[in-house]
Amino acid sequence: MSFLGLDIGTGSCKACVFDAAGQLLARASREYGLSHPQPGWAELDSQMVGDFCLEVIREAATETPHDPVEAITISSQGEAFTCLDSGGSILSNAMVSSDNRTADLVEEWSTDFGVERLYEKTGHTAHPIFTLFKLLWLKKNRPDIWQKAERFLCFEDYLHFRLGIDPAISWSMAGRTLLFNMTERRWDADILTAIGLRTDQLARPLPPGAIAGSVPSSLAQELGLAPGAIVVAGGHDQVCCAVGSGAITAGQASLTTGSVECVAVAFSEPTLHTTLREANLCTYSHALPGLHASLAYNLTGGNLLRWFRDELGLAERWEAERTGQDVYDLIFRELPEGPSSLMVLPYFTGSGTPYFDARTPGAILGLRFDTTRQEILLGLLEGLAYELRVNFELLRNAGIPIREVLAVGGGAKNRRWLQLKADILNQPIQVPKVTETGCLGGAILACAAKTGRAPEELVRQWIRVEETIQPHVERAGAYEKKLEDYRKCYVQLKELAREIF
């Protein structure tokens, strides 16, 4: 038997099939783009995403007919939701995490409800990223859709719907909506009442690793799955990636670079501490039963590299098309050694932790006529890494140790980028053999549910570190001296942005 992990990201979806020993048998992926109908808006076509997800499941599963897929688990981006009418038709695009159209709704609603009350219930502080505020925007600005909507499904539960089962949502995914009571493990009645939502409009919450249902036989055959293939509750992509990286104990951190760049850490007991709340560091359910997690993140991550590719990387795109080489390998080919002469604030989609600042934009400081494209690229990557360093220090100051860093996601494939992060973090970075850890973490949960094996045992058996990137002593020291300048940039630009934007 084999097990399939499906990872639904903001820019692509991937399916990977693993055998019972954790060996990768097959993979498939599709890339898709965001639409930006207005400034600050970021949407995905849910129908297209669902169609692509079924395509990659079929493509990966049909490559292993000798070892059929017996169980599927979904690791998914958080917060975005799909509106369905009574007939199951999609009513609108999905607002993704970086969509900040709800910024003006956050303070008033959370103040009325109670800032501390919201944190105590959900383990999160208010931010435009969360589903709750996207729902409020929809109710206020598109009442026609709000009134027709019978279901509001995140991408994990929307894929359950597309797979023909009663949609279920994992505790960790439910935790990213700001509608879920963290300690009671249910949709919070007070929050739903405050926004006018019914429980039956949402998917049924399930603990991680629970069986959500079986794929109907006709659809299983069409997708190349084993008869009776089960669908297992997975979770938010960041904690699924943590499982797939092996970062499931205190002192370990999973560093995921996808569209968003995020650090996930695990602990056994839920922690609602003032230090965490003041730094906007959350506490919510992990993808492993019995664990909780906290996240530190920047909403700008790999999407900034994609922006550079699309806007400034025309020559590399042409060469990639002509030669068949990877466009990102070409972009990194002539990346200079740092530090650069630039200072970049990487808030192209607003900031994540600790500021939760949706208003201060990104900035590139220090441009001259002799500034090259490659130096701009280096400055962009440095800005992302400085932001990581700030977040690492926040976690440590909140009493959460970080002794091991395991880099995963698409960004873990580029050793030059990893070296830059190791230099600015001034900490070694380990790279697991399999970097598509959202899929791997999902497959671990699927295997555990199907076979009864403990997921912790599977983590120990399936995951291996392939390489460790050590910081370069001289560059790390040079970046250390520039770190305080980076901190000053945010303070100064925040005030300037308030005046001119």
C-alpha positions in Angstrom: 0.0 0.0 0.0 1.0 3.6 -0.5 0.0 7.0 0.9 -0.6 10.4 -0.7 0.0 13.8 0.7 -1.6 16.7 -1.1 -0.2 20.2 -0.4 -2.4 23.1 -1.4 -0.3 26.3 -1.4 -1.0 29.9 -2.5 0.9 29.5 -5.7 0.8 25.8 -6.5 -0.5 22.4 -5.5 1.6 19.2 -5.1 0.9 15.6 -4.6 3.5 13.1 -3.5 3.1 9.3 -3.0 5.1 7.4 -0.4 5.4 3.7 0.3 5.1 2.1 3.7 8.8 2.7 4.3 8.6 6.4 3.5 10.2 6.2 0.1 9.0 8.7 -2.5 7.3 6.9 -5.4 5.7 9.7 -7.4 5.0 13.4 -7.5 3.0 15.8 -9.5 2.5 19.6 -9.3 0.6 22.5 -10.9 1.3 26.2 -10.6 -1.4 28.8 -10.5 -1.5 32.5 -10.2 -3.2 35.0 -7.9 -5.5 37.7 -9.2 -5.4 41.2 -7.8 -8.6 42.9 -8.9 -7.9 45.9 -6.7 -4.8 47.1 -4.7 -4.4 45.0 -1.6 -6.6 42.2 -2.9 -5.3 38.7 -3.6 -7.6 36.0 -4.8 -7.5 32.4 -6.0 -10.0 30.8 -8.4 -11.2 27.9 -6.2 -12.6 25.9 -9.1 -9.2 26.1 -10.8 -7.4 25.1 -7.6 -9.8 22.2 -7.0 -9.4 21.0 -10.6 -5.6 21.1 -10.4 -5.6 19.3 -7.1 -7.6 16.4 -8.6 -5.2 16.4 -11.6 -2.1 16.1 -9.4 -3.8 13.4 -7.3 -4.6 11.4 -10.5 -1.2 12.0 -12.1 0.8 10.9 -9.0 -1.5 8.0 -8.0 -1.6 6.4 -11.5 2.2 6.2 -11.5 2.1 3.6 -8.8 -0.5 1.0 -9.9 1.6 -1.8 -8.3 1.4 0.0 -5.0 -2.1 1.7 -4.9 -2.8 4.7 -2.8 -4.9 3.6 0.3 -5.1 6.9 2.1 -4.9 10.7 1.4 -4.2 13.6 3.7 -4.4 17.3 2.8 -1.9 19.9 4.0 -3.3 23.3 3.1 -2.7 27.1 3.2 -4.8 28.6 6.0 -7.4 31.3 6.2 -8.7 31.3 2.6 -12.3 30.1 2.1 -14.7 29.1 -0.6 -18.4 30.1 -0.6 -20.7 27.4 -1.9 -24.4 27.7 -2.6 -27.1 25.1 -1.8 -26.3 23.3 -5.0 -22.5 23.2 -4.3 -21.7 25.9 -6.9 -18.9 28.3 -6.1 -20.0 31.9 -5.5 -16.8 33.8 -5.4 -13.0 33.6 -5.5 -11.1 32.8 -2.3 -9.3 35.6 -0.5 -5.9 34.3 0.5 -3.7 35.1 3.5 -2.0 38.2 1.9 -5.3 39.8 1.0 -5.6 42.8 3.3 -8.8 44.4 2.2 -10.2 43.7 5.7 -7.7 46.0 7.5 -10.3 48.6 8.4 -12.6 46.0 10.0 -10.1 44.5 12.4 -9.8 47.0 15.2 -13.4 48.0 15.6 -14.8 44.4 15.6 -12.1 43.0 17.9 -12.4 45.9 20.3 -16.2 45.4 20.5 -15.8 41.6 21.0 -12.9 42.0 23.4 -9.2 41.7 22.4 -8.2 39.5 25.3 -11.4 37.5 25.1 -10.7 36.7 21.5 -7.1 35.7 22.3 -8.2 33.5 25.2 -10.7 31.7 23.1 -8.7 31.2 19.9 -5.0 31.6 20.9 -4.6 34.3 18.2 -4.5 38.1 18.1 -6.6 39.9 15.5 -5.2 40.4 12.0 -6.7 40.9 8.5 -5.2 37.5 7.5 -7.8 35.6 9.4 -11.0 34.1 7.9 -13.2 35.8 10.4 -12.5 39.3 9.0 -12.7 38.1 5.4 -16.2 36.8 6.2 -17.1 40.1 7.8 -15.9 41.9 4.7 -18.0 39.6 2.5 -21.1 40.2 4.7 -20.7 43.9 4.5 -19.6 44.4 0.9 -21.2 41.4 -0.9 -24.5 40.7 0.9 -25.8 39.0 -2.2 -23.1 36.3 -1.9 -23.4 36.1 1.9 -27.1 35.4 1.7 -26.7 32.7 -0.9 -23.8 30.9 0.8 -24.7 27.7 2.5 -21.2 26.6 3.1 -17.9 28.4 3.8 -15.1 25.9 3.3 -11.3 26.3 3.7 -9.2 24.5 1.1 -8.7 21.3 3.1 -12.5 20.8 3.6 -13.2 22.1 0.1 -11.1 19.3 -1.3 -13.0 16.9 0.9 -16.1 18.1 -0.9 -14.4 17.6 -4.3 -13.4 14.1 -3.2 -17.0 13.2 -2.5 -17.0 13.1 1.3 -18.8 15.1 4.0 -16.3 18.0 4.5 -14.2 17.9 7.7 -11.7 20.4 8.9 -8.7 19.5 11.1 -8.2 21.3 14.4 -5.2 23.2 13.2 -6.9 24.4 10.0 -9.9 25.4 12.0 -7.6 27.3 14.4 -6.5 29.6 11.5 -10.1 30.9 11.0 -10.3 32.8 14.3 -13.7 31.0 14.7 -12.5 28.0 16.6 -12.3 27.6 20.4 -8.7 26.3 21.0 -9.4 24.6 24.4 -12.9 23.3 23.8 -12.1 22.0 20.3 -15.2 23.3 18.7 -16.6 26.3 16.7 -17.0 29.0 19.2 -20.7 29.9 19.7 -20.0 33.5 20.9 -17.8 34.3 17.9 -20.2 32.8 15.4 -23.1 34.7 16.9 -21.1 37.9 16.8 -20.7 37.6 13.0 -24.0 35.9 12.2 -22.8 32.5 11.2 -24.3 29.1 11.8 -22.3 26.0 12.7 -23.8 24.0 9.9 -22.3 26.4 7.4 -18.8 25.2 8.4 -17.1 21.8 8.1 -17.1 19.4 11.1 -13.9 19.7 13.1 -11.8 16.6 13.5 -8.5 15.9 15.4 -5.4 15.5 13.3 -5.1 12.0 11.9 -8.8 11.1 12.2 -10.5 9.4 9.3 -12.9 11.9 7.6 -14.4 9.4 5.1 -13.8 7.2 2.1 -13.6 8.3 -1.6 -16.6 7.0 -3.5 -15.7 4.0 -5.6 -16.3 5.6 -9.0 -14.2 8.6 -8.2 -11.5 6.5 -6.6 -11.2 4.5 -9.8 -11.1 7.7 -11.9 -8.3 9.1 -9.7 -6.3 5.8 -9.7 -6.8 5.3 -6.0 -7.3 1.9 -4.3 -10.9 0.9 -3.7 -12.1 2.3 -0.4 -9.2 4.8 -0.1 -9.7 6.9 3.0 -9.3 10.6 3.5 -7.6 11.6 6.7 -7.7 14.9 8.5 -4.4 16.8 7.9 -4.0 20.4 8.8 -2.6 23.8 8.3 0.4 23.6 5.9 2.9 25.0 8.4 2.3 22.3 11.1 2.1 19.6 8.4 5.5 20.8 7.1 6.8 20.6 10.7 5.7 17.0 10.9 7.3 16.3 7.5 10.6 18.0 8.5 10.8 16.1 11.8 10.6 19.3 13.9 8.1 17.9 16.5 10.0 18.3 19.8 11.0 21.4 21.9 14.1 23.1 20.6 13.4 22.3 16.9 12.0 24.7 14.4 10.6 24.1 10.9 11.5 26.9 8.6 9.2 26.8 5.6 9.7 29.0 2.6 6.7 28.9 0.3 4.7 32.0 -0.7 4.8 32.9 3.0 8.0 32.4 5.0 7.2 30.8 8.4 8.8 29.3 11.5 6.8 26.6 13.3 7.7 25.3 16.8 5.9 22.6 18.9 5.1 22.3 22.6 3.0 19.9 24.6 0.7 22.3 26.6 -1.3 25.2 25.2 0.4 28.5 26.2 -1.5 31.7 26.4 1.2 34.1 27.7 1.3 37.9 27.7 4.7 37.8 26.0 3.3 35.7 23.2 0.2 37.8 22.8 2.1 41.1 22.7 4.4 39.7 19.9 1.3 38.4 18.0 2.7 34.8 18.4 -0.2 32.4 18.4 -0.9 29.1 20.1 -3.1 26.5 18.2 -3.4 22.8 17.5 -0.4 21.0 15.9 -0.9 18.4 13.1 0.3 15.8 15.6 -2.2 14.7 18.3 -1.4 16.0 21.7 0.8 18.9 20.5 0.4 22.6 20.1 2.3 25.0 17.9 3.3 28.6 17.6 4.1 30.4 14.4 6.3 33.4 13.5 6.0 34.5 9.9 6.4 37.1 7.2 3.6 37.2 4.7 6.2 38.0 2.0 8.4 35.0 1.3 8.9 33.0 -1.9 6.3 35.2 -3.5 9.0 38.0 -3.5 11.3 35.8 -5.5 8.4 35.1 -7.9 7.9 38.9 -8.2 11.5 39.4 -9.1 11.3 36.6 -11.7 8.1 38.1 -13.3 9.1 41.8 -13.2 12.9 41.9 -13.4 13.9 38.4 -14.6 12.9 38.5 -18.3 16.4 37.5 -19.5 16.4 34.4 -17.2 12.8 33.5 -18.2 13.8 33.6 -21.9 16.9 31.5 -21.3 15.0 29.0 -19.2 12.4 28.6 -22.0 15.2 28.2 -24.6 17.4 25.8 -22.7 15.0 24.0 -20.4 17.0 25.1 -17.3 15.3 26.0 -14.0 14.6 29.8 -14.1 15.4 30.1 -10.4 18.8 28.4 -10.9 19.5 31.0 -13.6 18.4 33.9 -11.4 20.7 32.8 -8.5 23.6 32.1 -10.9 25.3 35.4 -10.5 24.0 36.4 -7.0 26.9 38.4 -5.4 28.3 37.8 -1.9 26.8 39.9 0.8 26.2 42.1 2.5 24.7 44.3 -0.2 24.7 48.1 -0.2 20.9 48.1 0.0 18.4 47.8 2.9 15.1 46.3 2.0 11.9 46.2 4.1 10.2 43.1 2.6 6.6 44.0 3.4 5.3 43.6 -0.1 2.1 42.1 1.4 2.2 43.8 4.8 4.0 42.4 7.8 3.3 39.3 9.8 4.7 38.8 13.3 5.5 40.7 15.4 3.9 43.9 14.0 0.8 42.7 12.2 1.1 45.9 10.2 -1.0 45.9 7.0 -0.3 49.5 6.1 3.5 49.9 6.0 4.7 48.9 2.5 7.9 47.3 1.4 10.8 49.6 0.5 14.2 49.3 -1.3 16.7 51.8 0.1 20.1 52.8 -1.3 19.5 52.6 -5.0 22.2 54.2 -7.2 22.9 54.2 -11.0 25.5 51.5 -10.4 23.0 49.2 -8.6 22.5 46.0 -10.6 19.5 43.6 -10.8 21.5 41.0 -8.9 22.3 43.4 -6.1 18.5 44.2 -5.9 17.9 40.5 -5.7 20.4 40.1 -2.9 18.9 43.0 -1.0 15.4 41.4 -1.3 16.7 38.1 0.1 18.6 39.8 2.8 15.4 41.7 3.9 13.5 38.4 4.2 16.3 36.9 6.2 16.5 39.9 8.6 12.8 39.5 9.2 13.4 35.8 10.0 16.1 36.8 12.5 13.7 39.3 14.2 11.1 36.5 14.6 13.7 34.0 15.9 14.6 36.4 18.6 11.0 37.0 19.5 10.4 33.3 20.0 13.4 32.9 22.1 12.4 35.9 24.2 9.0 34.3 24.8 10.8 31.3 26.3 10.7 29.1 23.2 14.2 27.6 22.5 15.4 27.1 19.0 18.5 24.8 18.8 17.8 23.1 15.5 16.5 24.7 12.3 15.1 22.4 9.6 14.6 24.2 6.2 11.7 22.9 4.1 9.5 24.0 1.2 10.5 25.2 -2.2 13.1 27.6 -0.7 15.1 24.7 0.8 16.1 23.6 -2.7 18.4 26.5 -3.3 21.7 26.2 -1.3 22.8 29.8 -2.1 19.6 31.1 -0.5 20.0 28.8 2.5 23.6 30.0 3.0 22.3 33.6 3.1 19.8 32.6 5.8 22.3 30.7 7.8 24.7 33.8 7.7 22.0 36.2 8.9 20.5 33.9 11.4 24.1 33.0 12.5 22.8 29.5 13.0 23.3 26.2 11.2 20.4 25.1 9.0 19.6 21.4 8.4 18.0 20.2 5.2 15.9 17.0 5.2 16.3 14.7 2.3 12.7 15.3 1.3 11.9 19.0 1.2 8.3 18.7 0.1 7.4 18.2 3.7 3.8 19.3 3.5 3.2 16.3 1.4 5.4 14.1 3.5 3.7 15.2 6.7 0.4 14.5 5.2 1.5 11.0 4.1 2.7 10.3 7.6 -0.7 11.1 9.0 -2.3 9.0 6.3 -0.1 6.0 7.0 -0.7 6.3 10.7 -4.5 6.3 10.2 -4.5 3.4 7.8 -2.0 1.2 9.6 -2.4 2.1 13.3 1.3 3.0 13.6 2.3 5.9 15.8 3.0 9.1 13.7 6.0 9.8 16.0 7.5 6.4 15.0 7.0 7.2 11.4 8.7 10.5 11.7 11.7 8.8 13.2 11.8 6.2 10.5 11.0 8.2 7.4 12.8 11.5 7.9 16.6 11.9 7.3 18.7 15.1 7.3 20.7 15.3 4.0 22.9 18.3 4.6 23.7 21.0 7.2 24.5 24.5 6.1 27.0 26.3 8.5 27.0 30.1 8.7 30.0 31.8 7.2 31.9 33.5 10.1 32.9 36.7 8.4 29.6 37.3 6.6 27.6 36.4 9.8 29.6 39.1 11.7 29.0 41.7 9.0 25.3 41.0 8.9 25.2 41.2 12.7 26.4 44.8 12.5 23.7 45.7 10.0 20.8 44.1 12.0 20.2 47.2 14.1 20.0 49.3 10.9 17.3 46.9 9.7 15.3 47.4 12.9 15.5 51.2 12.5 14.2 51.0 9.0 10.8 49.7 10.1 10.5 52.3 12.9 11.3 55.2 10.5 9.4 53.9 7.5 6.3 53.2 9.5 6.0 56.8 10.5 6.7 58.0 6.9 4.2 55.6 5.4 1.5 57.0 7.7 2.1 60.5 6.3 2.3 59.7 2.6 0.2 56.5 1.9 
